[in-house]
């Protein structure tokens, strides 16, 4: 996944220290693949995955809309040229004064998952469209979503009824099947819940019109994942099954699926050692770790492909750790990572599939290390 | 632990958004308590715990030395007025060019835990003092240190012998009993290992002179912890037991113990909700979470005391989560946290004991949220 353009950039520019390089051509191709796979869905790029201005500007030019998590992200999308009607405030947890600020900026589409949030929006963003997030089980996802966002479908009915009562536009339902979701049937289960909410409210004369199917589209790390086309077909089938010929508008919110495979982190081997003479695994310390941008290795959830200049040589299992004085800054230890026995201090290691959820996760100055640098080419 | 000075600052300044306030008087008292409890040990403050310039300048004026994790931290200590002889480069994972830069800056004291690191230092920091970190089991610590740093004691003998062979000053041994260590016997076990390394090398004519006892001194969160005085006595007893009347020089490296209880984070309740009508626990969402500075809630390791304006009222268990669109941004869920039933959206929540390992852990811009602000008063 290190494209020729990325390899050329690294070879020519030789940036010092760990850095992320993102190839905009890959983002471009990913966007087109989503459009082709789901031609009837509006694409709201999840800005949090990677808010680099170059990425936002490209996606504006391609016609994308934007899912944002904060006022700062709304401002980034606006700065990149998106009009307010192409921006949703998709975080279910918002301060009322932030909703007010978003409304001032022209935002009219908000996520909610409880009565309390509906009341904030009714007070300071009157008449806006709201969609209610429904809990899903997240089975099949590599980075599951727990119960932090959403409510059970029965409560979503109450929430949207309340929105309608307060003069808001009860627009639809959203769900998120869990990040890096590779089980295509996950969308089927969630759409069945969505249909139930539509049905209950229709019986009361409240006609929802939109299903926001969230993100969860995976990027390829070490294992192959279904293509955007396969997702598109599975989702279309599930929509047809549950909504028949009364198809709702649909929104998708790819983040990782849009930029994950577009980026590569260049790092360096700082140290290779053993803890005792009879230690089975070598410890390989890189100049980037959990606090430098690789937060998603938490619990070894995401296993990034590593490319070294000696990959043809025989390999043996290693612990891989970051450079900070923090014992939690270990990337892979429970599942050892095979790396060439010939690997040497100073070797460059490319960490692939790191275009999403790296730069912004990076700690501001932990151990004095500066945040991850990024080059978007 | 929110001192009157901190309460007055918050009441007068009313800073917007989440922020840390550190009371320098508490840092001052903590330093004096360490000096008093361990009058024969040099104090090297672990800069990574909180590198605020005001804290470093205060500790310089009090006579402290500094344990640093990177060239950037060395520069911070120098900028605060510390002379190079009061600074150790305590990270066992260093790029050779960073060692060279530290040597240029005058640093002559380095941590190592393997032959490879000794060779780097011999090449670019000739003649420097090195101490070898020995693995400890970390039992009794709330934030254990795993095996990332250090080597077994038998290997430490090889490492220090090699340092001596390459013309470095084989100065001593270090260990770290694990952060927030409340088992006083942990130091006894580690000092026994240290004595073994001293003995083996003495038999070869290499006389180590220093034991660096690291950090691990706890700060008070919800449970009482032993006092600095109790630590001092336990450590002195263990030193006497193992080294008799040939006492080595000693170093301690408090970080959390120096600044943890000096800081309070002011946050705000963004949302309180339930996921279903029959949900037992409320979800309380604060405007700061795991990515805004509270990284040490990972696996619910550290349970911070929370103070609300309604603490006299009846309490019921809550899940506590941060404000980002990340399902991992949940602080306490496995062990629910009791909070007043009357707690309301917009209430201020003080998170105590947050002077250490918060500001620098904070993500640079995750979800568009800015890093944790800090005021040192």
HADDOCK unambig.tbl for C-alpha pairs under 7 A between the chains (distance, minus, plus):
assign (segid A and resid 48 and name CA) (segid B and resid 366 and name CA) 6.81 0.50 0.50
assign (segid A and resid 48 and name CA) (segid B and resid 367 and name CA) 5.01 0.50 0.50
assign (segid A and resid 69 and name CA) (segid B and resid 325 and name CA) 6.44 0.50 0.50
assign (segid A and resid 69 and name CA) (segid B and resid 367 and name CA) 5.56 0.50 0.50
assign (segid A and resid 70 and name CA) (segid B and resid 367 and name CA) 6.41 0.50 0.50
assign (segid A and resid 70 and name CA) (segid B and resid 368 and name CA) 6.05 0.50 0.50
assign (segid A and resid 72 and name CA) (segid B and resid 368 and name CA) 5.12 0.50 0.50
assign (segid A and resid 72 and name CA) (segid B and resid 369 and name CA) 6.98 0.50 0.50
assign (segid A and resid 73 and name CA) (segid B and resid 367 and name CA) 7.00 0.50 0.50
assign (segid A and resid 73 and name CA) (segid B and resid 368 and name CA) 5.34 0.50 0.50
assign (segid A and resid 91 and name CA) (segid B and resid 325 and name CA) 5.96 0.50 0.50
assign (segid A and resid 93 and name CA) (segid B and resid 270 and name CA) 6.67 0.50 0.50
assign (segid A and resid 93 and name CA) (segid B and resid 271 and name CA) 6.35 0.50 0.50
assign (segid A and resid 93 and name CA) (segid B and resid 323 and name CA) 6.03 0.50 0.50
assign (segid A and resid 94 and name CA) (segid B and resid 270 and name CA) 6.37 0.50 0.50
assign (segid A and resid 95 and name CA) (segid B and resid 270 and name CA) 5.40 0.50 0.50
assign (segid A and resid 114 and name CA) (segid B and resid 273 and name CA) 6.40 0.50 0.50
assign (segid A and resid 145 and name CA) (segid B and resid 327 and name CA) 4.84 0.50 0.50
assign (segid A and resid 146 and name CA) (segid B and resid 327 and name CA) 6.13 0.50 0.50
assign (segid A and resid 148 and name CA) (segid B and resid 327 and name CA) 5.75 0.50 0.50
assign (segid A and resid 150 and name CA) (segid B and resid 275 and name CA) 6.77 0.50 0.50
assign (segid A and resid 151 and name CA) (segid B and resid 275 and name CA) 4.31 0.50 0.50
assign (segid A and resid 151 and name CA) (segid B and resid 276 and name CA) 6.00 0.50 0.50
assign (segid A and resid 152 and name CA) (segid B and resid 275 and name CA) 6.13 0.50 0.50
assign (segid A and resid 152 and name CA) (segid B and resid 276 and name CA) 5.66 0.50 0.50
assign (segid A and resid 155 and name CA) (segid B and resid 276 and name CA) 5.94 0.50 0.50
assign (segid A and resid 270 and name CA) (segid B and resid 93 and name CA) 6.65 0.50 0.50
assign (segid A and resid 270 and name CA) (segid B and resid 94 and name CA) 6.35 0.50 0.50
assign (segid A and resid 270 and name CA) (segid B and resid 95 and name CA) 5.39 0.50 0.50
assign (segid A and resid 271 and name CA) (segid B and resid 93 and name CA) 6.35 0.50 0.50
assign (segid A and resid 273 and name CA) (segid B and resid 114 and name CA) 6.40 0.50 0.50
assign (segid A and resid 275 and name CA) (segid B and resid 150 and name CA) 6.78 0.50 0.50
assign (segid A and resid 275 and name CA) (segid B and resid 151 and name CA) 4.32 0.50 0.50
assign (segid A and resid 275 and name CA) (segid B and resid 152 and name CA) 6.11 0.50 0.50
assign (segid A and resid 276 and name CA) (segid B and resid 151 and name CA) 6.03 0.50 0.50
assign (segid A and resid 276 and name CA) (segid B and resid 152 and name CA) 5.66 0.50 0.50
assign (segid A and resid 276 and name CA) (segid B and resid 155 and name CA) 5.95 0.50 0.50
assign (segid A and resid 323 and name CA) (segid B and resid 93 and name CA) 6.03 0.50 0.50
assign (segid A and resid 325 and name CA) (segid B and resid 69 and name CA) 6.43 0.50 0.50
assign (segid A and resid 325 and name CA) (segid B and resid 91 and name CA) 5.95 0.50 0.50
assign (segid A and resid 327 and name CA) (segid B and resid 145 and name CA) 4.83 0.50 0.50
assign (segid A and resid 327 and name CA) (segid B and resid 146 and name CA) 6.13 0.50 0.50
assign (segid A and resid 327 and name CA) (segid B and resid 148 and name CA) 5.77 0.50 0.50
assign (segid A and resid 360 and name CA) (segid B and resid 363 and name CA) 6.48 0.50 0.50
assign (segid A and resid 360 and name CA) (segid B and resid 364 and name CA) 5.70 0.50 0.50
assign (segid A and resid 360 and name CA) (segid B and resid 365 and name CA) 4.90 0.50 0.50
assign (segid A and resid 360 and name CA) (segid B and resid 366 and name CA) 4.59 0.50 0.50
assign (segid A and resid 361 and name CA) (segid B and resid 363 and name CA) 5.17 0.50 0.50
assign (segid A and resid 361 and name CA) (segid B and resid 364 and name CA) 6.64 0.50 0.50
assign (segid A and resid 361 and name CA) (segid B and resid 365 and name CA) 6.99 0.50 0.50
assign (segid A and resid 361 and name CA) (segid B and resid 366 and name CA) 5.37 0.50 0.50
assign (segid A and resid 362 and name CA) (segid B and resid 363 and name CA) 5.24 0.50 0.50
assign (segid A and resid 362 and name CA) (segid B and resid 364 and name CA) 5.84 0.50 0.50
assign (segid A and resid 363 and name CA) (segid B and resid 360 and name CA) 6.47 0.50 0.50
assign (segid A and resid 363 and name CA) (segid B and resid 361 and name CA) 5.18 0.50 0.50
assign (segid A and resid 363 and name CA) (segid B and resid 362 and name CA) 5.24 0.50 0.50
assign (segid A and resid 363 and name CA) (segid B and resid 363 and name CA) 4.20 0.50 0.50
assign (segid A and resid 363 and name CA) (segid B and resid 364 and name CA) 5.51 0.50 0.50
assign (segid A and resid 364 and name CA) (segid B and resid 360 and name CA) 5.70 0.50 0.50
assign (segid A and resid 364 and name CA) (segid B and resid 361 and name CA) 6.66 0.50 0.50
assign (segid A and resid 364 and name CA) (segid B and resid 362 and name CA) 5.87 0.50 0.50
assign (segid A and resid 364 and name CA) (segid B and resid 363 and name CA) 5.52 0.50 0.50
assign (segid A and resid 364 and name CA) (segid B and resid 364 and name CA) 4.57 0.50 0.50
assign (segid A and resid 364 and name CA) (segid B and resid 371 and name CA) 6.91 0.50 0.50
assign (segid A and resid 365 and name CA) (segid B and resid 360 and name CA) 4.90 0.50 0.50
assign (segid A and resid 365 and name CA) (segid B and resid 361 and name CA) 7.00 0.50 0.50
assign (segid A and resid 366 and name CA) (segid B and resid 48 and name CA) 6.80 0.50 0.50
assign (segid A and resid 366 and name CA) (segid B and resid 360 and name CA) 4.59 0.50 0.50
assign (segid A and resid 366 and name CA) (segid B and resid 361 and name CA) 5.37 0.50 0.50
assign (segid A and resid 367 and name CA) (segid B and resid 48 and name CA) 4.98 0.50 0.50
assign (segid A and resid 367 and name CA) (segid B and resid 69 and name CA) 5.54 0.50 0.50
assign (segid A and resid 367 and name CA) (segid B and resid 70 and name CA) 6.42 0.50 0.50
assign (segid A and resid 368 and name CA) (segid B and resid 70 and name CA) 6.06 0.50 0.50
assign (segid A and resid 368 and name CA) (segid B and resid 72 and name CA) 5.13 0.50 0.50
assign (segid A and resid 368 and name CA) (segid B and resid 73 and name CA) 5.34 0.50 0.50
assign (segid A and resid 369 and name CA) (segid B and resid 72 and name CA) 6.97 0.50 0.50
assign (segid A and resid 371 and name CA) (segid B and resid 364 and name CA) 6.90 0.50 0.50
